[in-house]
């Protein structure tokens, strides 16, 4: 490292990726050669390039940046640094980013979860939003189970396909599912026209199969 004339260590904080930075260490998740984190604009990813050790930044949240910015604008930098957090659900391939709707724990009635279904090997990428949750932290066990904590000190376990959590009478927990942010590779913007060209004469109607 670097040391001054008195022998004190003076670390050098070089910017590995210019123009990108996380608002909190709690909002970043790394897995393999890829990583997702949150900045003031949305959610970028950092991936190691194949031919060098440099990082390639890409913005993954173009479809929801405006909503993320709207929620962050109501928080101070201190609240963003200490209260925004994320967790990666390996079994479901989900990057879960939680943003509280209040400055303090007492003011918060909901921690909205922006969930990114992210499986690069399968080319699956889709955003969802989980409402009506109010957690303050999360952790993943060695077996991949997700545990959440709330402001009352309660610990919550998230269900999975292998270990589902049902209601007291054994029925599945009901939920509303809206799909506003599915990205199908901009297919709605592309229209493919298929047609048959005829060389005919006459004025009567006919059917083509």
PATIMI-517664 format. One record per residue (C-alpha): residue number from 0; chain; x negated, y negated, z negated; residue in three letters. Coordinates in steps of 0.5 Angstrom, whole numbers. Example, Ala and Ser with C-alpha at 12.3 -4.5 7.8 and 13.67 -1.06 7.14 Angstrom:
// residues 2
(atom 0; A; (-25; 9; -16); ala);
(atom 1; A; (-27; 2; -14); ser);
***
This chain:
// residues 209
(atom 0; A; (0; 0; 0); unk);
(atom 1; A; (-2; -7; 0); unk);
(atom 2; A; (-5; -10; -7); unk);
(atom 3; A; (-7; -17; -8); unk);
(atom 4; A; (-13; -20; -11); unk);
(atom 5; A; (-11; -18; -18); unk);
(atom 6; A; (-9; -11; -16); unk);
(atom 7; A; (-2; -12; -17); unk);
(atom 8; A; (2; -8; -11); unk);
(atom 9; A; (6; -12; -6); unk);
(atom 10; A; (10; -8; -2); unk);
(atom 11; A; (11; -10; 5); unk);
(atom 12; A; (19; -9; 7); unk);
(atom 13; A; (19; -9; 15); unk);
(atom 14; A; (25; -9; 19); unk);
(atom 15; A; (26; -3; 22); unk);
(atom 16; A; (32; -5; 26); unk);
(atom 17; A; (32; -12; 28); unk);
(atom 18; A; (39; -15; 27); unk);
(atom 19; A; (42; -9; 23); unk);
(atom 20; A; (43; -8; 16); unk);
(atom 21; A; (48; -5; 11); unk);
(atom 22; A; (52; -9; 6); unk);
(atom 23; A; (51; -4; 0); unk);
(atom 24; A; (46; 2; -1); unk);
(atom 25; A; (53; 6; -3); unk);
(atom 26; A; (56; 5; 4); unk);
(atom 27; A; (51; 9; 8); unk);
(atom 28; A; (51; 16; 9); unk);
(atom 29; A; (45; 20; 13); unk);
(atom 30; A; (45; 27; 16); unk);
(atom 31; A; (40; 30; 20); unk);
(atom 32; A; (37; 25; 25); unk);
(atom 33; A; (43; 21; 25); unk);
(atom 34; A; (46; 16; 20); unk);
(atom 35; A; (52; 11; 19); unk);
(atom 36; A; (53; 5; 15); unk);
(atom 37; A; (57; -1; 14); unk);
(atom 38; A; (55; -8; 16); unk);
(atom 39; A; (59; -15; 16); unk);
(atom 40; A; (62; -13; 23); unk);
(atom 41; A; (64; -6; 22); unk);
(atom 42; A; (60; 1; 22); unk);
(atom 43; A; (54; 2; 27); unk);
(atom 44; A; (50; 8; 27); unk);
(atom 45; A; (42; 10; 27); unk);
(atom 46; A; (40; 15; 31); unk);
(atom 47; A; (32; 17; 32); unk);
(atom 48; A; (30; 17; 39); unk);
(atom 49; A; (28; 23; 43); unk);
(atom 50; A; (21; 21; 45); unk);
(atom 51; A; (19; 17; 39); unk);
(atom 52; A; (20; 15; 32); unk);
(atom 53; A; (24; 9; 33); unk);
(atom 54; A; (31; 8; 32); unk);
(atom 55; A; (37; 7; 36); unk);
(atom 56; A; (43; 3; 34); unk);
(atom 57; A; (50; 4; 36); unk);
(atom 58; A; (56; 1; 34); unk);
(atom 59; A; (62; 6; 33); unk);
(atom 60; A; (67; 2; 30); unk);
(atom 61; A; (69; -3; 36); unk);
(atom 62; A; (76; 0; 35); unk);
(atom 63; A; (77; -3; 28); unk);
(atom 64; A; (72; -8; 27); unk);
(atom 65; A; (77; -13; 26); unk);
(atom 66; A; (81; -10; 21); unk);
(atom 67; A; (74; -8; 17); unk);
(atom 68; A; (72; -16; 18); unk);
(atom 69; A; (79; -18; 15); unk);
(atom 70; A; (78; -14; 9); unk);
(atom 71; A; (71; -15; 7); unk);
(atom 72; A; (73; -23; 8); unk);
(atom 73; A; (77; -23; 2); unk);
(atom 74; A; (71; -20; -2); unk);
(atom 75; A; (65; -23; -5); unk);
(atom 76; A; (58; -21; -3); unk);
(atom 77; A; (57; -18; -10); unk);
(atom 78; A; (64; -14; -10); unk);
(atom 79; A; (61; -11; -3); unk);
(atom 80; A; (55; -9; -6); unk);
(atom 81; A; (57; -6; -12); unk);
(atom 82; A; (64; -3; -10); unk);
(atom 83; A; (64; -1; -3); unk);
(atom 84; A; (62; 6; -2); unk);
(atom 85; A; (62; 12; 3); unk);
(atom 86; A; (62; 19; 3); unk);
(atom 87; A; (61; 24; 8); unk);
(atom 88; A; (65; 30; 8); unk);
(atom 89; A; (61; 36; 12); unk);
(atom 90; A; (67; 41; 12); unk);
(atom 91; A; (71; 36; 16); unk);
(atom 92; A; (66; 32; 19); unk);
(atom 93; A; (69; 26; 16); unk);
(atom 94; A; (65; 19; 15); unk);
(atom 95; A; (70; 16; 9); unk);
(atom 96; A; (68; 9; 8); unk);
(atom 97; A; (72; 6; 2); unk);
(atom 98; A; (74; -2; 2); unk);
(atom 99; A; (78; -4; -5); unk);
(atom 100; A; (83; -10; -4); unk);
(atom 101; A; (81; -14; -10); unk);
(atom 102; A; (75; -17; -12); unk);
(atom 103; A; (75; -13; -19); unk);
(atom 104; A; (77; -7; -21); unk);
(atom 105; A; (83; -10; -25); unk);
(atom 106; A; (85; -14; -19); unk);
(atom 107; A; (85; -7; -14); unk);
(atom 108; A; (91; -4; -13); unk);
(atom 109; A; (88; 0; -7); unk);
(atom 110; A; (82; 2; -4); unk);
(atom 111; A; (83; 3; 4); unk);
(atom 112; A; (79; 9; 7); unk);
(atom 113; A; (77; 8; 14); unk);
(atom 114; A; (75; 15; 16); unk);
(atom 115; A; (71; 17; 22); unk);
(atom 116; A; (72; 24; 25); unk);
(atom 117; A; (65; 25; 27); unk);
(atom 118; A; (62; 31; 30); unk);
(atom 119; A; (57; 29; 36); unk);
(atom 120; A; (55; 36; 38); unk);
(atom 121; A; (63; 37; 40); unk);
(atom 122; A; (63; 30; 42); unk);
(atom 123; A; (69; 29; 37); unk);
(atom 124; A; (70; 21; 35); unk);
(atom 125; A; (76; 19; 32); unk);
(atom 126; A; (78; 13; 27); unk);
(atom 127; A; (84; 14; 22); unk);
(atom 128; A; (86; 10; 16); unk);
(atom 129; A; (88; 13; 9); unk);
(atom 130; A; (92; 9; 5); unk);
(atom 131; A; (95; 9; -2); unk);
(atom 132; A; (88; 11; -5); unk);
(atom 133; A; (85; 8; -11); unk);
(atom 134; A; (78; 11; -12); unk);
(atom 135; A; (72; 7; -15); unk);
(atom 136; A; (67; 13; -13); unk);
(atom 137; A; (66; 19; -10); unk);
(atom 138; A; (61; 25; -10); unk);
(atom 139; A; (60; 32; -6); unk);
(atom 140; A; (58; 38; -9); unk);
(atom 141; A; (53; 43; -7); unk);
(atom 142; A; (58; 47; -4); unk);
(atom 143; A; (61; 41; 0); unk);
(atom 144; A; (67; 40; -4); unk);
(atom 145; A; (69; 32; -5); unk);
(atom 146; A; (70; 29; -12); unk);
(atom 147; A; (73; 22; -13); unk);
(atom 148; A; (73; 18; -19); unk);
(atom 149; A; (78; 12; -21); unk);
(atom 150; A; (78; 7; -26); unk);
(atom 151; A; (82; 11; -31); unk);
(atom 152; A; (76; 16; -31); unk);
(atom 153; A; (80; 21; -28); unk);
(atom 154; A; (76; 26; -23); unk);
(atom 155; A; (80; 28; -17); unk);
(atom 156; A; (79; 34; -12); unk);
(atom 157; A; (80; 33; -5); unk);
(atom 158; A; (83; 39; -1); unk);
(atom 159; A; (80; 43; 5); unk);
(atom 160; A; (82; 48; 10); unk);
(atom 161; A; (79; 54; 6); unk);
(atom 162; A; (81; 51; -1); unk);
(atom 163; A; (88; 47; 0); unk);
(atom 164; A; (91; 43; -5); unk);
(atom 165; A; (99; 44; -6); unk);
(atom 166; A; (104; 41; -10); unk);
(atom 167; A; (107; 44; -17); unk);
(atom 168; A; (112; 49; -13); unk);
(atom 169; A; (107; 51; -8); unk);
(atom 170; A; (109; 47; -2); unk);
(atom 171; A; (104; 43; 2); unk);
(atom 172; A; (103; 36; 0); unk);
(atom 173; A; (107; 31; 5); unk);
(atom 174; A; (104; 25; 9); unk);
(atom 175; A; (105; 21; 14); unk);
(atom 176; A; (100; 21; 20); unk);
(atom 177; A; (99; 15; 25); unk);
(atom 178; A; (94; 16; 31); unk);
(atom 179; A; (93; 8; 33); unk);
(atom 180; A; (85; 9; 34); unk);
(atom 181; A; (84; 15; 38); unk);
(atom 182; A; (79; 14; 43); unk);
(atom 183; A; (80; 19; 49); unk);
(atom 184; A; (74; 16; 53); unk);
(atom 185; A; (78; 10; 55); unk);
(atom 186; A; (83; 15; 59); unk);
(atom 187; A; (89; 10; 58); unk);
(atom 188; A; (85; 5; 62); unk);
(atom 189; A; (84; 10; 68); unk);
(atom 190; A; (89; 12; 73); unk);
(atom 191; A; (88; 18; 78); unk);
(atom 192; A; (93; 17; 84); unk);
(atom 193; A; (94; 24; 88); unk);
(atom 194; A; (98; 24; 94); unk);
(atom 195; A; (99; 28; 100); unk);
(atom 196; A; (99; 25; 107); unk);
(atom 197; A; (104; 27; 112); unk);
(atom 198; A; (104; 26; 120); unk);
(atom 199; A; (112; 27; 121); unk);
(atom 200; A; (118; 24; 125); unk);
(atom 201; A; (125; 24; 123); unk);
(atom 202; A; (129; 20; 118); unk);
(atom 203; A; (132; 26; 114); unk);
(atom 204; A; (130; 28; 107); unk);
(atom 205; A; (126; 34; 105); unk);
(atom 206; A; (122; 37; 99); unk);
(atom 207; A; (115; 38; 99); unk);
(atom 208; A; (112; 44; 94); unk);
***
